[in-house]
Amino acid sequence: MARLVRDDHRHIKKVAVVTDSHRGDTAEHLASHFVSAEIRHFPAGEQDLARQWVVGGAQ
């Protein structure tokens, strides 16, 4: 993961964090300090919506 952040994070536009854990919000907040990607937390039951958002089909 650290290598991805160091080398490739500028190429990633969106990251979907899909989990029902309250740590998803924390991960979203912390990761935003290290990557330039837009990060959004989705509940575990919304995997399809998260996937659509990442590829640009949903807002």
All heavy atoms as TSV, in Angstrom:
chain	resi	resn	atom	element	x	y	z
A	1	MET	N	N	0.825	-1.195	0.000
A	1	MET	CA	C	0.000	0.000	0.000
A	1	MET	C	C	0.864	1.252	0.000
A	1	MET	O	O	0.576	2.185	-0.713
A	1	MET	CB	C	-0.938	-0.039	1.210
A	1	MET	CG	C	-1.861	1.132	1.283
A	1	MET	SD	S	-3.063	1.061	-0.040
A	1	MET	CE	C	-4.204	2.227	0.521
A	2	ALA	N	N	1.898	1.278	0.808
A	2	ALA	CA	C	2.756	2.462	0.866
A	2	ALA	C	C	3.393	2.738	-0.487
A	2	ALA	O	O	3.531	3.898	-0.896
A	2	ALA	CB	C	3.828	2.298	1.931
A	3	ARG	N	N	3.773	1.692	-1.192
A	3	ARG	CA	C	4.371	1.881	-2.513
A	3	ARG	C	C	3.349	2.464	-3.487
A	3	ARG	O	O	3.675	3.320	-4.302
A	3	ARG	CB	C	4.912	0.555	-3.030
A	3	ARG	CG	C	5.668	0.719	-4.308
A	3	ARG	CD	C	6.282	-0.574	-4.746
A	3	ARG	NE	N	7.141	-0.324	-5.864
A	3	ARG	CZ	C	7.939	-1.204	-6.372
A	3	ARG	NH1	N	8.006	-2.412	-5.853
A	3	ARG	NH2	N	8.688	-0.914	-7.405
A	4	LEU	N	N	2.119	1.993	-3.418
A	4	LEU	CA	C	1.062	2.546	-4.261
A	4	LEU	C	C	0.902	4.030	-3.989
A	4	LEU	O	O	0.860	4.835	-4.915
A	4	LEU	CB	C	-0.269	1.833	-4.007
A	4	LEU	CG	C	-1.490	2.485	-4.663
A	4	LEU	CD1	C	-1.450	2.291	-6.168
A	4	LEU	CD2	C	-2.765	1.933	-4.089
A	5	VAL	N	N	0.830	4.388	-2.744
A	5	VAL	CA	C	0.660	5.797	-2.381
A	5	VAL	C	C	1.842	6.616	-2.881
A	5	VAL	O	O	1.687	7.679	-3.465
A	5	VAL	CB	C	0.477	5.959	-0.854
A	5	VAL	CG1	C	0.547	7.415	-0.444
A	5	VAL	CG2	C	-0.837	5.333	-0.419
A	6	ARG	N	N	3.031	6.108	-2.684
A	6	ARG	CA	C	4.230	6.845	-3.073
A	6	ARG	C	C	4.356	6.979	-4.591
A	6	ARG	O	O	4.687	8.033	-5.096
A	6	ARG	CB	C	5.467	6.146	-2.519
A	6	ARG	CG	C	6.746	6.927	-2.766
A	6	ARG	CD	C	7.975	6.168	-2.336
A	6	ARG	NE	N	8.206	5.095	-3.300
A	6	ARG	CZ	C	8.551	3.855	-2.984
A	6	ARG	NH1	N	8.709	3.504	-1.730
A	6	ARG	NH2	N	8.747	2.938	-3.911
A	7	ASP	N	N	4.071	5.916	-5.332
A	7	ASP	CA	C	4.361	5.889	-6.755
A	7	ASP	C	C	3.176	6.191	-7.670
A	7	ASP	O	O	3.354	6.807	-8.712
A	7	ASP	CB	C	4.918	4.518	-7.144
A	7	ASP	CG	C	6.231	4.206	-6.462
A	7	ASP	OD1	O	6.917	5.155	-6.023
A	7	ASP	OD2	O	6.564	3.018	-6.365
A	8	ASP	N	N	1.996	5.753	-7.316
A	8	ASP	CA	C	0.895	5.754	-8.284
A	8	ASP	C	C	-0.352	6.529	-7.885
A	8	ASP	O	O	-1.305	6.572	-8.647
A	8	ASP	CB	C	0.489	4.311	-8.581
A	8	ASP	CG	C	1.611	3.511	-9.198
A	8	ASP	OD1	O	2.353	4.083	-10.017
A	8	ASP	OD2	O	1.751	2.326	-8.861
A	9	HIS	N	N	-0.377	7.116	-6.723
A	9	HIS	CA	C	-1.622	7.707	-6.247
A	9	HIS	C	C	-2.141	8.823	-7.157
A	9	HIS	O	O	-3.333	9.063	-7.221
A	9	HIS	CB	C	-1.480	8.210	-4.812
A	9	HIS	CG	C	-0.647	9.446	-4.671
A	9	HIS	ND1	N	-1.189	10.693	-4.719
A	9	HIS	CD2	C	0.687	9.603	-4.509
A	9	HIS	CE1	C	-0.216	11.589	-4.569
A	9	HIS	NE2	N	0.926	10.941	-4.445
A	10	ARG	N	N	-1.288	9.494	-7.887
A	10	ARG	CA	C	-1.741	10.587	-8.749
A	10	ARG	C	C	-2.578	10.089	-9.930
A	10	ARG	O	O	-3.301	10.842	-10.537
A	10	ARG	CB	C	-0.541	11.381	-9.260
A	10	ARG	CG	C	0.090	12.229	-8.180
A	10	ARG	CD	C	1.301	12.981	-8.730
A	10	ARG	NE	N	2.344	13.068	-7.744
A	10	ARG	CZ	C	3.301	12.160	-7.536
A	10	ARG	NH1	N	3.363	11.081	-8.267
A	10	ARG	NH2	N	4.190	12.327	-6.594
A	11	HIS	N	N	-2.464	8.799	-10.261
A	11	HIS	CA	C	-3.204	8.224	-11.381
A	11	HIS	C	C	-4.592	7.743	-10.976
A	11	HIS	O	O	-5.404	7.428	-11.843
A	11	HIS	CB	C	-2.426	7.056	-11.979
A	11	HIS	CG	C	-1.069	7.446	-12.454
A	11	HIS	ND1	N	-0.857	8.197	-13.585
A	11	HIS	CD2	C	0.156	7.220	-11.924
A	11	HIS	CE1	C	0.430	8.404	-13.749
A	11	HIS	NE2	N	1.076	7.817	-12.748
A	12	ILE	N	N	-4.863	7.682	-9.689
A	12	ILE	CA	C	-6.151	7.195	-9.188
A	12	ILE	C	C	-7.045	8.394	-8.914
A	12	ILE	O	O	-6.677	9.292	-8.169
A	12	ILE	CB	C	-5.952	6.345	-7.912
A	12	ILE	CG1	C	-5.088	5.136	-8.236
A	12	ILE	CG2	C	-7.295	5.933	-7.325
A	12	ILE	CD1	C	-4.642	4.351	-7.033
A	13	LYS	N	N	-8.219	8.417	-9.527
A	13	LYS	CA	C	-9.138	9.554	-9.401
A	13	LYS	C	C	-10.142	9.392	-8.267
A	13	LYS	O	O	-10.525	10.359	-7.631
A	13	LYS	CB	C	-9.907	9.768	-10.707
A	13	LYS	CG	C	-9.021	9.966	-11.912
A	13	LYS	CD	C	-8.294	11.272	-11.843
A	13	LYS	CE	C	-7.509	11.466	-13.132
A	13	LYS	NZ	N	-6.276	12.166	-12.958
A	14	LYS	N	N	-10.617	8.149	-8.050
A	14	LYS	CA	C	-11.638	7.902	-7.032
A	14	LYS	C	C	-11.328	6.617	-6.275
A	14	LYS	O	O	-10.849	5.651	-6.852
A	14	LYS	CB	C	-13.017	7.747	-7.668
A	14	LYS	CG	C	-13.568	9.006	-8.298
A	14	LYS	CD	C	-14.942	8.741	-8.858
A	14	LYS	CE	C	-15.541	9.985	-9.468
A	14	LYS	NZ	N	-16.875	9.704	-10.026
A	15	VAL	N	N	-11.641	6.629	-4.974
A	15	VAL	CA	C	-11.513	5.445	-4.131
A	15	VAL	C	C	-12.821	5.285	-3.361
A	15	VAL	O	O	-13.261	6.214	-2.685
A	15	VAL	CB	C	-10.345	5.577	-3.135
A	15	VAL	CG1	C	-10.317	4.402	-2.173
A	15	VAL	CG2	C	-9.025	5.722	-3.869
A	16	ALA	N	N	-13.443	4.127	-3.478
A	16	ALA	CA	C	-14.651	3.816	-2.717
A	16	ALA	C	C	-14.265	2.925	-1.543
A	16	ALA	O	O	-13.655	1.881	-1.729
A	16	ALA	CB	C	-15.668	3.107	-3.601
A	17	VAL	N	N	-14.620	3.361	-0.340
A	17	VAL	CA	C	-14.424	2.556	0.864
A	17	VAL	C	C	-15.771	1.927	1.173
A	17	VAL	O	O	-16.723	2.633	1.496
A	17	VAL	CB	C	-13.949	3.436	2.048
A	17	VAL	CG1	C	-13.801	2.601	3.310
A	17	VAL	CG2	C	-12.651	4.150	1.709
A	18	VAL	N	N	-15.874	0.609	1.028
A	18	VAL	CA	C	-17.153	-0.081	1.179
A	18	VAL	C	C	-17.095	-0.934	2.447
A	18	VAL	O	O	-16.438	-1.965	2.491
A	18	VAL	CB	C	-17.457	-0.962	-0.048
A	18	VAL	CG1	C	-18.818	-1.638	0.102
A	18	VAL	CG2	C	-17.407	-0.139	-1.325
A	19	THR	N	N	-17.809	-0.463	3.480
A	19	THR	CA	C	-17.827	-1.179	4.754
A	19	THR	C	C	-18.950	-0.637	5.640
A	19	THR	O	O	-19.344	0.520	5.486
A	19	THR	CB	C	-16.477	-1.038	5.491
A	19	THR	OG1	O	-16.532	-1.762	6.719
A	19	THR	CG2	C	-16.132	0.396	5.788
A	20	ASP	N	N	-19.435	-1.474	6.543
A	20	ASP	CA	C	-20.403	-1.018	7.537
A	20	ASP	C	C	-19.712	-0.594	8.825
A	20	ASP	O	O	-20.357	-0.108	9.745
A	20	ASP	CB	C	-21.428	-2.125	7.847
A	20	ASP	CG	C	-22.486	-2.234	6.764
A	20	ASP	OD1	O	-22.727	-1.235	6.065
A	20	ASP	OD2	O	-23.060	-3.324	6.616
A	21	SER	N	N	-18.430	-0.782	8.895
A	21	SER	CA	C	-17.673	-0.404	10.079
A	21	SER	C	C	-17.585	1.116	10.189
A	21	SER	O	O	-17.454	1.819	9.183
A	21	SER	CB	C	-16.258	-0.982	9.997
A	21	SER	OG	O	-15.448	-0.456	11.027
A	22	HIS	N	N	-17.636	1.607	11.411
A	22	HIS	CA	C	-17.473	3.045	11.625
A	22	HIS	C	C	-16.072	3.496	11.225
A	22	HIS	O	O	-15.829	4.673	10.998
A	22	HIS	CB	C	-17.753	3.401	13.088
A	22	HIS	CG	C	-16.740	2.842	14.035
A	22	HIS	ND1	N	-16.792	1.540	14.473
A	22	HIS	CD2	C	-15.645	3.391	14.596
A	22	HIS	CE1	C	-15.763	1.320	15.284
A	22	HIS	NE2	N	-15.047	2.419	15.379
A	23	ARG	N	N	-15.172	2.567	11.080
A	23	ARG	CA	C	-13.809	2.900	10.661
A	23	ARG	C	C	-13.751	3.347	9.201
A	23	ARG	O	O	-12.770	3.918	8.768
A	23	ARG	CB	C	-12.883	1.716	10.890
A	23	ARG	CG	C	-12.689	1.435	12.357
A	23	ARG	CD	C	-11.763	0.289	12.577
A	23	ARG	NE	N	-11.640	0.047	14.008
A	23	ARG	CZ	C	-11.174	-1.050	14.514
A	23	ARG	NH1	N	-10.778	-2.028	13.709
A	23	ARG	NH2	N	-11.087	-1.203	15.818
A	24	GLY	N	N	-14.795	3.092	8.444
A	24	GLY	CA	C	-14.843	3.546	7.058
A	24	GLY	C	C	-14.769	5.058	6.966
A	24	GLY	O	O	-14.072	5.605	6.111
A	25	ASP	N	N	-15.476	5.741	7.851
A	25	ASP	CA	C	-15.422	7.206	7.871
A	25	ASP	C	C	-14.030	7.691	8.252
A	25	ASP	O	O	-13.505	8.645	7.675
A	25	ASP	CB	C	-16.449	7.775	8.856
A	25	ASP	CG	C	-17.876	7.559	8.394
A	25	ASP	OD1	O	-18.112	7.556	7.168
A	25	ASP	OD2	O	-18.748	7.395	9.262
A	26	THR	N	N	-13.420	7.003	9.209
A	26	THR	CA	C	-12.069	7.361	9.637
A	26	THR	C	C	-11.075	7.129	8.504
A	26	THR	O	O	-10.221	7.972	8.233
A	26	THR	CB	C	-11.660	6.546	10.878
A	26	THR	OG1	O	-12.615	6.773	11.904
A	26	THR	CG2	C	-10.278	6.922	11.358
A	27	ALA	N	N	-11.194	6.003	7.824
A	27	ALA	CA	C	-10.300	5.697	6.700
A	27	ALA	C	C	-10.450	6.734	5.601
A	27	ALA	O	O	-9.463	7.180	5.017
A	27	ALA	CB	C	-10.602	4.303	6.165
A	28	GLU	N	N	-11.682	7.134	5.328
A	28	GLU	CA	C	-11.945	8.150	4.311
A	28	GLU	C	C	-11.233	9.452	4.678
A	28	GLU	O	O	-10.561	10.073	3.851
A	28	GLU	CB	C	-13.450	8.378	4.196
A	28	GLU	CG	C	-13.861	9.415	3.187
A	28	GLU	CD	C	-15.367	9.597	3.127
A	28	GLU	OE1	O	-16.121	8.871	3.819
A	28	GLU	OE2	O	-15.795	10.487	2.380
A	29	HIS	N	N	-11.351	9.857	5.911
A	29	HIS	CA	C	-10.738	11.107	6.370
A	29	HIS	C	C	-9.213	11.022	6.342
A	29	HIS	O	O	-8.540	11.922	5.841
A	29	HIS	CB	C	-11.229	11.440	7.776
A	29	HIS	CG	C	-10.611	12.659	8.350
A	29	HIS	ND1	N	-10.923	13.924	7.917
A	29	HIS	CD2	C	-9.668	12.807	9.299
A	29	HIS	CE1	C	-10.198	14.796	8.595
A	29	HIS	NE2	N	-9.430	14.146	9.439
A	30	LEU	N	N	-8.654	9.936	6.873
A	30	LEU	CA	C	-7.193	9.801	6.929
A	30	LEU	C	C	-6.577	9.688	5.535
A	30	LEU	O	O	-5.564	10.324	5.241
A	30	LEU	CB	C	-6.800	8.591	7.765
A	30	LEU	CG	C	-7.006	8.724	9.258
A	30	LEU	CD1	C	-6.704	7.401	9.953
A	30	LEU	CD2	C	-6.146	9.826	9.832
A	31	ALA	N	N	-7.170	8.885	4.690
A	31	ALA	CA	C	-6.613	8.675	3.356
A	31	ALA	C	C	-6.614	9.956	2.536
A	31	ALA	O	O	-5.733	10.166	1.703
A	31	ALA	CB	C	-7.388	7.586	2.636
A	32	SER	N	N	-7.566	10.832	2.788
A	32	SER	CA	C	-7.634	12.074	2.021
A	32	SER	C	C	-6.398	12.947	2.228
A	32	SER	O	O	-6.099	13.803	1.399
A	32	SER	CB	C	-8.897	12.860	2.376
A	32	SER	OG	O	-8.822	13.354	3.697
A	33	HIS	N	N	-5.655	12.713	3.288
A	33	HIS	CA	C	-4.439	13.477	3.545
A	33	HIS	C	C	-3.245	12.951	2.750
A	33	HIS	O	O	-2.236	13.645	2.634
A	33	HIS	CB	C	-4.095	13.456	5.040
A	33	HIS	CG	C	-5.099	14.163	5.878
A	33	HIS	ND1	N	-5.209	15.532	5.917
A	33	HIS	CD2	C	-6.071	13.682	6.687
A	33	HIS	CE1	C	-6.186	15.861	6.730
A	33	HIS	NE2	N	-6.737	14.763	7.211
A	34	PHE	N	N	-3.351	11.739	2.222
A	34	PHE	CA	C	-2.213	11.092	1.576
A	34	PHE	C	C	-2.370	10.888	0.078
A	34	PHE	O	O	-1.390	10.609	-0.600
A	34	PHE	CB	C	-1.934	9.739	2.236
A	34	PHE	CG	C	-1.597	9.867	3.685
A	34	PHE	CD1	C	-2.535	9.577	4.664
A	34	PHE	CD2	C	-0.347	10.306	4.081
A	34	PHE	CE1	C	-2.224	9.697	6.009
A	34	PHE	CE2	C	-0.023	10.439	5.418
A	34	PHE	CZ	C	-0.966	10.137	6.384
A	35	VAL	N	N	-3.569	10.983	-0.424
A	35	VAL	CA	C	-3.802	10.771	-1.857
A	35	VAL	C	C	-4.608	11.926	-2.420
A	35	VAL	O	O	-5.347	12.605	-1.705
A	35	VAL	CB	C	-4.531	9.438	-2.129
A	35	VAL	CG1	C	-3.699	8.251	-1.700
A	35	VAL	CG2	C	-5.882	9.396	-1.476
A	36	SER	N	N	-4.468	12.133	-3.717
A	36	SER	CA	C	-5.214	13.220	-4.347
A	36	SER	C	C	-6.582	12.759	-4.855
A	36	SER	O	O	-7.362	13.570	-5.340
A	36	SER	CB	C	-4.404	13.806	-5.507
A	36	SER	OG	O	-4.118	12.809	-6.462
A	37	ALA	N	N	-6.881	11.476	-4.737
A	37	ALA	CA	C	-8.151	10.925	-5.207
A	37	ALA	C	C	-9.311	11.412	-4.351
A	37	ALA	O	O	-9.157	11.712	-3.170
A	37	ALA	CB	C	-8.099	9.405	-5.162
A	38	GLU	N	N	-10.476	11.449	-4.971
A	38	GLU	CA	C	-11.718	11.697	-4.237
A	38	GLU	C	C	-12.083	10.391	-3.530
A	38	GLU	O	O	-12.083	9.323	-4.157
A	38	GLU	CB	C	-12.815	12.103	-5.208
A	38	GLU	CG	C	-14.136	12.424	-4.562
A	38	GLU	CD	C	-15.199	12.851	-5.568
A	38	GLU	OE1	O	-14.908	12.941	-6.766
A	38	GLU	OE2	O	-16.330	13.067	-5.116
A	39	ILE	N	N	-12.367	10.442	-2.250
A	39	ILE	CA	C	-12.639	9.243	-1.460
A	39	ILE	C	C	-14.051	9.345	-0.908
A	39	ILE	O	O	-14.452	10.391	-0.387
A	39	ILE	CB	C	-11.621	9.098	-0.316
A	39	ILE	CG1	C	-10.212	9.060	-0.887
A	39	ILE	CG2	C	-11.919	7.857	0.515
A	39	ILE	CD1	C	-9.132	9.212	0.147
A	40	ARG	N	N	-14.788	8.249	-1.025
A	40	ARG	CA	C	-16.168	8.245	-0.547
A	40	ARG	C	C	-16.472	6.923	0.136
A	40	ARG	O	O	-16.097	5.854	-0.344
A	40	ARG	CB	C	-17.104	8.460	-1.734
A	40	ARG	CG	C	-18.541	8.630	-1.342
A	40	ARG	CD	C	-19.353	9.134	-2.512
A	40	ARG	NE	N	-20.757	8.913	-2.257
A	40	ARG	CZ	C	-21.707	9.039	-3.152
A	40	ARG	NH1	N	-21.413	9.394	-4.391
A	40	ARG	NH2	N	-22.949	8.822	-2.847
A	41	HIS	N	N	-17.156	6.996	1.271
A	41	HIS	CA	C	-17.532	5.822	2.062
A	41	HIS	C	C	-18.931	5.370	1.664
A	41	HIS	O	O	-19.852	6.185	1.600
A	41	HIS	CB	C	-17.480	6.190	3.544
A	41	HIS	CG	C	-17.925	5.104	4.459
A	41	HIS	ND1	N	-18.548	5.363	5.642
A	41	HIS	CD2	C	-17.828	3.755	4.381
A	41	HIS	CE1	C	-18.825	4.220	6.240
A	41	HIS	NE2	N	-18.388	3.241	5.490
A	42	PHE	N	N	-19.082	4.076	1.410
A	42	PHE	CA	C	-20.372	3.468	1.089
A	42	PHE	C	C	-20.654	2.342	2.073
A	42	PHE	O	O	-19.743	1.592	2.431
A	42	PHE	CB	C	-20.346	2.859	-0.327
A	42	PHE	CG	C	-20.240	3.858	-1.434
A	42	PHE	CD1	C	-19.001	4.299	-1.861
A	42	PHE	CD2	C	-21.366	4.349	-2.064
A	42	PHE	CE1	C	-18.878	5.215	-2.885
A	42	PHE	CE2	C	-21.261	5.269	-3.097
A	42	PHE	CZ	C	-20.015	5.701	-3.505
A	43	PRO	N	N	-21.909	2.168	2.508
A	43	PRO	CA	C	-22.270	1.016	3.338
A	43	PRO	C	C	-22.042	-0.280	2.556
A	43	PRO	O	O	-22.103	-0.299	1.324
A	43	PRO	CB	C	-23.763	1.220	3.616
A	43	PRO	CG	C	-24.000	2.674	3.393
A	43	PRO	CD	C	-23.035	3.083	2.317
A	44	ALA	N	N	-21.797	-1.371	3.271
A	44	ALA	CA	C	-21.462	-2.645	2.637
A	44	ALA	C	C	-22.521	-3.107	1.637
A	44	ALA	O	O	-22.202	-3.723	0.634
A	44	ALA	CB	C	-21.241	-3.721	3.694
A	45	GLY	N	N	-23.775	-2.805	1.862
A	45	GLY	CA	C	-24.836	-3.221	0.950
A	45	GLY	C	C	-24.888	-2.442	-0.348
A	45	GLY	O	O	-25.685	-2.751	-1.225
A	46	GLU	N	N	-24.045	-1.440	-0.498
A	46	GLU	CA	C	-24.073	-0.587	-1.692
A	46	GLU	C	C	-22.833	-0.765	-2.562
A	46	GLU	O	O	-22.328	0.182	-3.167
A	46	GLU	CB	C	-24.235	0.869	-1.275
A	46	GLU	CG	C	-25.564	1.133	-0.611
A	46	GLU	CD	C	-25.796	2.606	-0.299
A	46	GLU	OE1	O	-24.928	3.436	-0.605
A	46	GLU	OE2	O	-26.857	2.906	0.249
A	47	GLN	N	N	-22.364	-2.003	-2.679
A	47	GLN	CA	C	-21.181	-2.276	-3.497
A	47	GLN	C	C	-21.384	-1.873	-4.946
A	47	GLN	O	O	-20.484	-1.316	-5.569
A	47	GLN	CB	C	-20.812	-3.756	-3.427
A	47	GLN	CG	C	-20.248	-4.161	-2.097
A	47	GLN	CD	C	-19.968	-5.647	-2.041
A	47	GLN	OE1	O	-20.707	-6.446	-2.604
A	47	GLN	NE2	N	-18.901	-6.001	-1.355
A	48	ASP	N	N	-22.557	-2.162	-5.491
A	48	ASP	CA	C	-22.807	-1.813	-6.892
A	48	ASP	C	C	-22.802	-0.304	-7.104
A	48	ASP	O	O	-22.242	0.188	-8.085
A	48	ASP	CB	C	-24.133	-2.396	-7.372
A	48	ASP	CG	C	-24.087	-3.918	-7.477
A	48	ASP	OD1	O	-22.971	-4.468	-7.640
A	48	ASP	OD2	O	-25.155	-4.540	-7.397
A	49	LEU	N	N	-23.403	0.434	-6.173
A	49	LEU	CA	C	-23.398	1.892	-6.263
A	49	LEU	C	C	-21.969	2.431	-6.165
A	49	LEU	O	O	-21.592	3.325	-6.916
A	49	LEU	CB	C	-24.269	2.502	-5.168
A	49	LEU	CG	C	-24.387	4.019	-5.168
A	49	LEU	CD1	C	-25.003	4.520	-6.475
A	49	LEU	CD2	C	-25.207	4.481	-3.975
A	50	ALA	N	N	-21.186	1.862	-5.274
A	50	ALA	CA	C	-19.785	2.276	-5.127
A	50	ALA	C	C	-19.023	2.030	-6.416
A	50	ALA	O	O	-18.262	2.885	-6.878
A	50	ALA	CB	C	-19.140	1.523	-3.971
A	51	ARG	N	N	-19.217	0.880	-7.008
A	51	ARG	CA	C	-18.544	0.545	-8.269
A	51	ARG	C	C	-18.955	1.521	-9.364
A	51	ARG	O	O	-18.117	2.019	-10.113
A	51	ARG	CB	C	-18.867	-0.891	-8.664
A	51	ARG	CG	C	-18.092	-1.385	-9.865
A	51	ARG	CD	C	-18.359	-2.859	-10.166
A	51	ARG	NE	N	-17.790	-3.704	-9.123
A	51	ARG	CZ	C	-18.509	-4.448	-8.275
A	51	ARG	NH1	N	-19.826	-4.452	-8.326
A	51	ARG	NH2	N	-17.915	-5.186	-7.365
A	52	GLN	N	N	-20.238	1.831	-9.451
A	52	GLN	CA	C	-20.725	2.786	-10.456
A	52	GLN	C	C	-20.116	4.161	-10.233
A	52	GLN	O	O	-19.735	4.842	-11.181
A	52	GLN	CB	C	-22.244	2.892	-10.408
A	52	GLN	CG	C	-22.945	1.670	-10.934
A	52	GLN	CD	C	-24.441	1.756	-10.745
A	52	GLN	OE1	O	-24.962	2.704	-10.150
A	52	GLN	NE2	N	-25.161	0.761	-11.227
A	53	TRP	N	N	-20.018	4.585	-8.981
A	53	TRP	CA	C	-19.427	5.890	-8.676
A	53	TRP	C	C	-17.963	5.937	-9.117
A	53	TRP	O	O	-17.521	6.905	-9.714
A	53	TRP	CB	C	-19.560	6.178	-7.174
A	53	TRP	CG	C	-18.900	7.448	-6.777
A	53	TRP	CD1	C	-19.366	8.722	-6.988
A	53	TRP	CD2	C	-17.643	7.579	-6.114
A	53	TRP	NE1	N	-18.463	9.621	-6.491
A	53	TRP	CE2	C	-17.405	8.951	-5.951
A	53	TRP	CE3	C	-16.712	6.665	-5.649
A	53	TRP	CZ2	C	-16.264	9.428	-5.325
A	53	TRP	CZ3	C	-15.569	7.146	-5.024
A	53	TRP	CH2	C	-15.356	8.517	-4.867
A	54	VAL	N	N	-17.216	4.877	-8.837
A	54	VAL	CA	C	-15.794	4.851	-9.193
A	54	VAL	C	C	-15.607	4.950	-10.707
A	54	VAL	O	O	-14.740	5.677	-11.176
A	54	VAL	CB	C	-15.106	3.576	-8.640
A	54	VAL	CG1	C	-13.730	3.378	-9.262
A	54	VAL	CG2	C	-14.986	3.665	-7.133
A	55	VAL	N	N	-16.414	4.261	-11.469
A	55	VAL	CA	C	-16.233	4.285	-12.924
A	55	VAL	C	C	-16.927	5.475	-13.582
A	55	VAL	O	O	-16.847	5.660	-14.781
A	55	VAL	CB	C	-16.681	2.969	-13.600
A	55	VAL	CG1	C	-15.837	1.819	-13.114
A	55	VAL	CG2	C	-18.148	2.706	-13.406
A	56	GLY	N	N	-17.615	6.280	-12.786
A	56	GLY	CA	C	-18.174	7.521	-13.300
A	56	GLY	C	C	-19.637	7.493	-13.656
A	56	GLY	O	O	-20.144	8.462	-14.200
A	57	GLY	N	N	-20.348	6.418	-13.337
A	57	GLY	CA	C	-21.743	6.316	-13.714
A	57	GLY	C	C	-22.712	6.874	-12.694
A	57	GLY	O	O	-23.872	7.071	-12.996
A	58	ALA	N	N	-22.291	7.141	-11.474
A	58	ALA	CA	C	-23.191	7.631	-10.430
A	58	ALA	C	C	-22.517	8.776	-9.693
A	58	ALA	O	O	-21.298	8.837	-9.598
A	58	ALA	CB	C	-23.542	6.517	-9.449
A	59	GLN	N	N	-23.321	9.670	-9.173
A	59	GLN	CA	C	-22.766	10.822	-8.448
A	59	GLN	C	C	-22.972	10.671	-6.975
A	59	GLN	O	O	-23.831	10.410	-6.370
A	59	GLN	CB	C	-23.401	12.117	-8.934
A	59	GLN	CG	C	-23.091	12.385	-10.382
A	59	GLN	CD	C	-21.613	12.533	-10.676
A	59	GLN	OE1	O	-20.856	13.100	-9.899
A	59	GLN	NE2	N	-21.158	11.986	-11.761
